[in-house]
Amino acid sequence: MELPVLELNNVEVLYSEVILAVKGITARVPKGQCVTLLGANGAGKSTTLKAISNLIRTEDGRVTAGSITFDGTNITGANPVDVVRQGLVHVMEGRKVLRHMTVEQNLVVGGHMGSGREAKERLDEVYSRIKRLAALRDRTAGYLSGGEQQLLVIGRALMSQPKLVMIDEPSLGLAPLMVEEVYGLLSDLKASGLTLLIVEQNTRVALELADYGYVMESGRIVLEGPSSQLKSNEDVREFYLGLTVEGERKSFRDMKHYRRRKRWLG
Ligand SMILES: Nc1ncnc2c1ncn2[C@@H]1O[C@H](COP(=O)(O)OP(=O)(O)OP(=O)(O)O)[C@@H](O)[C@H]1O
C-alpha cells in the first residue's frame, strides 16, 4: 500500500474553547491518491481541513487532542505559512479571489513570489496546466464566472508547487458543465502525481474522482472505504446520492432516513 503523506490520528478540534466540532477523527491520505471527505452541512468537514492547514487559528479554533502528520513531520498547530512551505496548500470554500486584481496578479500574489524569473516560470506552468486561465490572464478576477474563479484559486494553489492540495467544495454553486471542467482539471492534476484531499457535498462527482472516501456526521467519521464500495453502500446511496434500491429519489427529511441515521450514529 502507498505511504500516507497526510495522517490524522484521533484529532479533536475546539472553537472558542467550548464548541467541539471534530470529535476524534483518524484518517489518512496516501501519496498520489485522491481522498474525499463527505457529509452533510455542519458535519465538520471544513473544520477538519482548517485544522490541518491551521487556518482555524483565525477563527479562534485549535486542535485539542490527537496529531496531524504531513510528509513525516508533525504539523499539529504549526504556523500556516510553514505548512504551505512544506507543500500542503488549502483552497478554502467560497473562491476567495482578490476581486479588483487581474487573474495574473492573483496568481503571483497567491504564490508569494514577487515578480522574478521563478514567478514567471511558475506562472507559465500554471497556464500550461490550466489553459483557460492563460486566456483570462488580464481579466479582473471579480468579473469572472464562479467556475473560472474556482480554476483561478486552484491555479493559485499550484503556484507554491504543493505536494498535496486540500480543496473545500470545488463544485459548490457551479453549473454542471463547469463542475465537469473543474473535476477534469483535478483529474489531470491527480494523473500528474498531485495528492488531493477534497471536501464535497456533491457526493456523486467526488466519488467518481476519489480513490477513497470518509463520511462525517456530527464531528465523527461514521463510514469509510474505497470509492467503489461507498458508491454501492446502501446508506451512502440513500443519504448522499439520493437513491433508493429502486433508483427513486427520496427526501432528506424522510423519517426512514432519520431512523437509519440514528442507527448509523448509535
Ligand atoms: N468559526 C466557528 N466558530 C464556532 N463554531 C463553528 C465555526 N465554524 C464552524 N463551526 C461549527 O462547527 C461545526 C462543523 O462545521 P463545519 O463548517 O466544519 O462543517 P462542514 O461539514 O464543513 O459543513 P459546511 O458544508 O456547511 O461547511 C458546526 O456545528 C459549525 O456550526
The ligand as an ORCA input file, in Angstrom:
! r2SCAN-3c Opt
* xyz 0 1
  N     -15.783     29.680     13.448
  C     -16.583     28.853     14.111
  N     -16.851     29.059     15.428
  C     -17.656     28.224     16.100
  N     -18.230     27.125     15.573
  C     -18.004     26.862     14.283
  C     -17.170     27.706     13.480
  N     -17.120     27.189     12.239
  C     -17.876     26.080     12.265
  N     -18.406     25.875     13.476
  C     -19.283     24.756     13.892
  O     -18.555     23.549     13.739
  C     -19.392     22.534     13.203
  C     -18.780     21.982     11.946
  O     -18.813     22.976     10.920
  P     -18.066     22.819      9.528
  O     -18.149     24.119      8.807
  O     -16.738     22.226      9.731
  O     -18.977     21.765      8.819
  P     -18.957     21.278      7.321
  O     -19.132     19.817      7.350
  O     -17.781     21.791      6.625
  O     -20.240     21.945      6.721
  P     -20.356     23.018      5.556
  O     -20.535     22.235      4.343
  O     -21.563     23.776      5.964
  O     -19.113     23.864      5.574
  C     -20.759     23.149     13.016
  O     -21.548     22.810     14.114
  C     -20.482     24.630     12.988
  O     -21.561     25.350     13.500
*
